[in-house]
């Protein structure tokens, strides 16, 4: 048995690790090596829309491994073609081109480069609290880069259909887009900014930005790595707005724990790229195993009516979090199965101390949640197909932990 204080002896510490070793998982639950089970309210790293080890997915993986895992990138396989057709058919609109990659970061980076090649431009705009990836241009656009840029647009957080948010922001946008030095290749939208604090930007403002970018000859990329496939309460995050993206990026939930992502666009755009610029070589692009997994995940979402059935759970959670009160809670933000509890100082403890205390107490009670100390935030992104009984367990444990917070 590994001891907690020796667990990271051989691991490069790129992250803070919990003191437990996880051993197996099923559905919404994870077991540690001692046999204790935990309700996984983070879906791994927000990847398990259909829960851990879905039986249909395990069957697919075993079958595909017996047949074909990986092939040279000059060869396609029947399962890759089947997956491409299924994913394209699932997406609203006339999208007809797709490629499967590995990570969300890679897919966002690919999509930005694709937009640059299509438009022949280089400038990329985003919203200031967005997250797009861990390297390259996608990282530089993200709030985690730490670099201020006029290309990271200010925005308002607003859920009202009747607002005046854009009045102060449009002049800033006009000044930027009218500058001779700015020629937008694309605007990359994270429909709900999850890592950046679980914020939904003003609908009217996002629509106005998209219209201005398109009128200026740029493209709209919807980063659906986290919000796609039902996580936000709608099949895709961009459906919270009246916009039509030119490129869609999928990841996380598409692989249900396996690293597969995708970028989706249309033939009319792809055809604008000169032949000599279309080449892209990556060892696991369009791999049969990843394709088979993506194909089955979307099939499960369709056949099991995952998104439709999740609406009941979303409603139960909305009622609970709408009534959850404690002096340490500043605000609760929920968009579908994306929930953020913003913590404020309470008694003699600052926000970070409280967040760690709440996280640790919940872990003792058998609940895994996420956190962001930089954003003063507790995060919950549970599987879409968690049961009513599992939601009741979560509600009881959250209530108990907040009620017992020491003053």
Order of alpha helices (4+ residues) and beta strands (2+ residues): beta-beta-beta-alpha-alpha-alpha-beta-alpha-beta-alpha-beta-alpha-beta-alpha-beta-beta-beta-alpha-alpha-alpha-beta-beta-alpha-beta-beta-beta-alpha
